[in-house]
Amino acid sequence: MVQESTPSGPNGDSLSRRRFLTRATAASAALGTGLSLGGARVFGQSGREFKVGLIGCGGRGTKASRNAIDAAKLVGNKVTIHAVGDLFPDRATKAQEKLEVDEKRVFVGFDAFRKVLETPCDYVILATPPHFRPEHLEAAVAAGKHVFCEKPVAVDPPGIRRFRRAGAAAKSKNLTIVAGTQRRHQREYLESYERISGGAIGDILAGRCYWNMGGLWSVPPKEGWTAMEWQIRNWLYFTWLSGDHIVEQHVHQLDAMNWFIGSHPIAARGVGGREVRKGKPEYGNIFDHFSTELIYANPNPANGLPDLRISSMARQIAGCWREVSEFLIGTEGCSDLRTYIRGKQPWSYEGETVGPYVQEHADLMASIQAEEEALNEAENVATSTLTAILARTACYTGTEITWDEIAKSDERLGPTEYAFGPAPEVVVARPGEPM
């Protein structure tokens, strides 16, 4: 696929993606091996086997491996999980058994990712806690591997910059990078995006996005574990590892906002804190609720409208109302970005639904096989992750934070060396006080 010199969509990627999907369709038709999956037909050489390496053997990593296997089956190919690596032996062994990996290619320890990258894998799945993502992508690109990279891709601005550099290096090597922001691979969103970017709701005025849910799993400390081991096993609840749930989860909705609006915010301000997690060590130092106003520059200044305001909410509190959604309001209509448009150009999605977790791997394999300019989502997912970090920082500090301020920030979270033993101090942010 060919990147257009003049972008026509959000973050400059929409036209290149459409061209990629068009070429995939044409090539699959020619080969006679195409299958309609989501927003496009993906294709492959009959019987092509992909050897995949898994780095990070938790629940998301093992599920992503299954998604890759399913995607290959749908297009007449085969995926074999060739090697797995994890910090912890118990998790690596569990993944080995589930995914039927030869025990000779099961690696553990802080350097397990490097050992996986030394094997002859066609691509690797990066699914460790997000803190480690920039280093792992950097190493994968240096090893010449195509990558499926789970979101988010960093927890702090220096990590974002490191990830971006690795993404640029991948582009220079024509390596494929597909991110776990699966809405960009989901047929419903793709069709809605084409309509909205074509003016179906007019000029965008405002919107909102929610990830409001109950609680998730937590891991209590056990005798014999060091502080570092416990924090990494219980990684969701430490900002240096997960980025907080506004980054780890809500990045999906923020990515959708950036995509459909066509840019990132210029500033954010918000409130957040801990209500149900107070005094509970198992919940580390993350908040349980955030409410943020994201300010986007008006993408069409000629219309004389003010800058856009997007209301963002993220919450993990049991017993409260739940909603995971996106919504935009324009001068001529509104949309939930997925199933309907209401207004002058009404629309309801009526096509087939294919799991986007499978589709993203199908798109990745199609990119590898296309042998043209590779699909590279590094910049998009880095921008959306930084958007979530922007929102988190505004809520942690209680101040308005601009995009330029967060992009240039040198605030780095976590240790610089990794070993079992002491762990970073657990400090809960207090709005209005220096961090």
Secondary structure, DSSP 8 states (H G I E B T S, - for coil): ----SS--SGGG-HHHHHHHHHHHHHHHHHHT--EEETTEEE---TT-EEEEEEE--SHHHHHHHHHHHHHHHHTT-EEEEEEEEESSHHHHHHHHHHHT--GGGEEESTTHHHHHHTS--SEEEE-S-GGGHHHHHHHHHHTT-EEEE-S---SSHHHHHHHHHHHHHHHHTT--EEES-GGGG-HHHHHHHHHHHTTTT-SEEEEEEEEEE---------TT--HHHHHHHTGGG-HHHH--HHHHTTHHHHHHHHHHHTS--SEEEEEEE-SSSTT-GGGTT--SEEEEEEEE--S-GGG----EEEEEEEEE-TTS--EEEEEEEETTEEE-SSSEEEESS-EE--S----HHHHHHHHHHHHHHH-SS--B-HHHHHHHHHHHHHHHHHHHHTS-EEHHHHHH-----S-SS--SS---------TTS--
